[in-house]
Amino acid sequence: KKWNGVYWILALVMILVLTIIEGFGDFLLAKNMGLLEIVYEEIFEEVVPDWIIIFGFTLQDFFVNIVFFILSFSNVLYIENVKEKKVKQAFQQEQLKSELKYLKAQINPHFLFNGINSVYHLIDQKPALAKDTLLKFSNLLRYQLYECNDDLIPLAKELDHIRDYVEMEKIRKGEDVLIDLTIPDDLLQTKIPPLLFTPFIENAFKYVSNHDDGTKNKVNINIRLQETQGKLRFEVENTIDENRLSGNGGIGISNVQKRLALLFPNNHDLDIIENEDRFVVRMSLNLIK
């Protein structure tokens, strides 16, 4: 970049030198072919000095050279722009993989401790349920650590992960929260990027309201697949306390937003709505690109 001025000066000098050579060459060619008389008759209508003819040819060649220079320079800019976009996209992909690894490692400590405590208290009271809960807990960890390392995974696996997570939360929350989970049974061969829904669901349980009346605390999760339109729709809604600080944010949600922009450009919709007593996330993915 520090040589920009030198480049433009050299480019202009080169164009001028070549143009003068071309103009003089055109003049000699026209003279040897006996075409100067035609130039005199059709353009000047009289005999003029040779330097005027040379200047005319030179001026014409200058405009032609400038046009081709602009075209070639534009082509170079286009090629460099394409290369830069590819490099940028590759960098974003690598950054996305790093963030996904971080996301998979980002297991809510409260969820871990509370989950372990839930199993602990069930061991004496309901040993069969404790075993089942511990198995679901193990499945959650195995999924995040081992089963979602590919760019795309079967939707059925992602939904099994959500089922186990919600079952754990049902045991942990008990009658303090009403939980409703609606997910499709017929999934065909649909595949999606892993852990797209988890951050929103985790936040719903993290920020759900804490009313004394458990029937007022609600988490509703709805996932439906529209095969005819090639769309996957996800919605999670939770009640919130009126005096809570605004913003169900965090690196998980920002990570999902960046992943959606990169993996589904112009093929997704994401709406996050917050009012006095509810927080709603609606996501739509166009699986047919």
PEMOCOR-V650288 format. One line per field, one symbol per residue. phi: phi as a letter, one per 30 degrees, with the letter a starting at -180 (. if undefined). psi: psi as a letter, one per 30 degrees, with the letter a starting at -180 (. if undefined). burial: # if it has 24 or more other C-alpha atoms within 12 Angstrom, else .. A space follows every 10 residues. Layout:
phi->???
psi->???
burial->???
This chain:
phi->.dceddeddd dddddddddd dddddddddd ddcicddddd ddcciadbed dddddddddd ddddddeddd dddddddddd dddddddddd dddddddddd ddddddceed ddddddddde ddeddbdddd dddddddddd dddddbcbdd dbbeeedddd ddeddddddd dddicdbdcb bbbdccchcd bbddhdceed deddddcddb dddddccbbc bbbbccddci cccbbbbbdb ddcdddjdck dedddddddd dddbdibabb bcbbbdbbbb bbbbcddcc
psi->ffgeeeeeee eeeeeeeeee eeeeeeeeee effhfeeeee efefglklle feeeeeeeee eeeeeeeeee eeeeeeeeee eeeeeeeeee eeeeeeeeee eeeefikjee eeeeeeeeee ffeeeieeee eeeeeeeeee eeeeeefhfl eklkeeeeee eeeeeeeeee eefbgfkkkk kjllejfbgk klklhefeee eeeeeegklh kejfffjkjk kkkkkjeefh kkkkkkkkkl keglkkjibl feeeeeeeee eefhkgglkj kjkkaeglkk kkkkkjfj.
burial->.......... ....#...## .###.##... .....#..#. .......... ..##.####. ##..#..... .......... .......... .....##.## #.##.##... #...##.##. .........# ..##.##.## #.##...#.. ..#.###### ########## ###...###. #.##..#..# ########## ########## ......#### #####..... ########## #......#.. .##.###### .###...#.# .#.#..#### #######..
